[in-house]
Structure formats: structure tokens, C-alpha cells
């Protein structure tokens, strides 16, 4: 599901391959009254295509970045760690806020994400009410409290 309304800078990019988890995330954000538009991509390569305006997203302005990326780690085509590495090496994307939102409890995943300077690592709670609470807190923080980095100079 792609939702794109308003300024790209207000968009949250959800990178999630699992339909149930994506639907749950969208429902939880809605229930938490996080109203920013969300664009969902289904694999690591699609995430990079979106962010760098390639492939199906070639008509998108690559200078228009989302407010935050919610990134799963276990993705087809390109892993979340590979996506994060590409984000951090891109001139326009290196300061883009990235929240790893994953069910992984492996220390190597957490260390790998922090080594690549993710902004936060959040484990998906199994309990729906806890997940809604986590989404509410993520949404409020990243869309209203956090001051994003300035746009890169052109």
C-alpha cells in the first residue's frame, strides 16, 4: 500500500515485507492518531529505489526525503542492514532518521544497526496494545518532538 499526500518531508517510509506486520503497523499508527502520511515499500531494493528516486520511483524528486524511515531488518532482495548502509553512505540521505523496527532479538542485528548509526532500535512487541503504545510513542516523537536535520544544501 502506498499512501502519499502532502509534503514528502512529512511522510514516514515504512519498509516492511510482511503484510500482517505492515497492516498492524498502519492500524497501530492510525489508532495512535499519528496522521502523517505513510509510504510502504516491501523489500530493501524498493526502499533504496524510493529514497534514491530510481526504478519505479524515478519520477520522484530525490531531494524530497521522508521525515523518518521505519526499517525492518529481515527483508527480501536487500537486507535492512544493507539498506541502512546505503542510506548512511548517500550524500543526501546520511542524516535521514532511521528507526529499526524489527522482531529480531539477535545482538548482532542490534550492534550492526547501531554501528551504521541507526537513530533507534525498537523491537516489535507481540502484544497488540503494547505495539499501539510503541507506535504512538514513535509517531509522537518522530513527527512532533524531534527536530529533523536541515535539508542538504543544493
N, C-alpha and C positions, 0 to 999 in steps of 0.2 A: 504494500500500500504506500503510495506516495502522496503526501499532503504538502502543498507548497502555497502559502499565502503570505502576503506582506513582505517585508524586507528579509532577505536571506540572513541578515545578521541576527534576526530574532528566531531563526529556525534551529531546532535541535535535530541533529543527524543521529538516527538510531541504526546501528549496524548489528543486525541480528538475523541469523539464518533460520532459527526455529520459529515456525508460525505461531505455536502456542505461546512461547515466551514473548514474541513481538506483540501479539494480541493482548496478553496480560500486561505488558508494559504500557501499551496505549490506553488500555482501560484504567490502569492504576494512575497514570498521569491525568486522565480525564476526571477520575474520581477525586484526585487530589487538587483539582481545579487549577492545574497548570495549563494555561491556554495558549502558550506559544505553539506555532505550527511545528509538526514533526515530519521529517522525511525519513522513510525507512528504506534501507538497502539490505540485500540478502546475503552478500558474501564480501570477502575482503577486496576482491578486484573491483566490484561495483562501488564500494566505498571510495577507493582511490580514484576511480573514474569520475565519481561525483565531485570529490574535493579538487581534483586537478582538471576538471572540465574536459574529459576525454570520452571516447566511445559514445554511448547513448546520451551522455551529458555534455557533448562537445559544444552545444549551443549555450551552455551556462557560462556566466562570467566567472572565471576562476578567482577573481579578486573578491567576490562575494562569498564569504565564508560563514558557516553556521556559528551560532553562539557557543555551542558545545557539541561534542561528539560523545555519544554513549556507545562504547565499543565492546562487543563480546570478543572473547579470545579464540574460542573453538569455532572457526569459520571455514567454509569451503573456499577453494581457489587460492586465497592468501589468508594466512592466519592473522589474528588480531595483533600479535606481536610484529609481524611483517608490516601490517598497515600502520601501526604506531611508529615503527622505524621510518617508513616513508614520509609520514606526517612530520616527524621531527627533522628530517633532512631537507624538506621543501622550504624554500626561502619564504614563501607567503604563509605556510602552514605551521612553521616550527613553534609558534607561540599559541596555537589553537588549543583551547582547553579540551582535554580528552579524559573522560571518566571511563575506566574499565568497569563494565557491568557484566559480571560473569558468575557462573556457578562453580568455577574452579576453586578448589581449596589447596592446590599444589603450591608450595613455597616457590618453586622455580618460576611459575607463571607470575606470581606477585613480584618477585625480585626482578624478573625480566621486564615487567611493565614499569616498575619504578626506575630501573636502570635507563629506560628510554623516556623517562620524565613524564609519565602519566600524571595527571593532576590529582587523581583519586582512584582508589581500587575498592569497588563495592561488590560484595558477594550478594547474589540474588537470594533473598530469603525464600524458603519453601512455603511458608505460611502466607496466604494472600493478604491478610490485614497488615502483616509486617512489611510486605512488599509495597503496599499502597503507602504506608508511612515512609518507607525509604524513598519512594518516588516523589512524594510530597516534599520531603526534605531536600532531595536532589534538585527538584524543579524550582523550589523557592530560592535555594542558594544560587544555582547557576543562572537563573533568569531574572532575579531581582536583587540579590545581595552582592554577588560577585561583580567586580568591575573588569570587563574583558580587556585584553591588551589592545592598544590602538591599532588601527588599520595600518598595514605596511605602507611605507612611502612609495609612491609611484614614480 
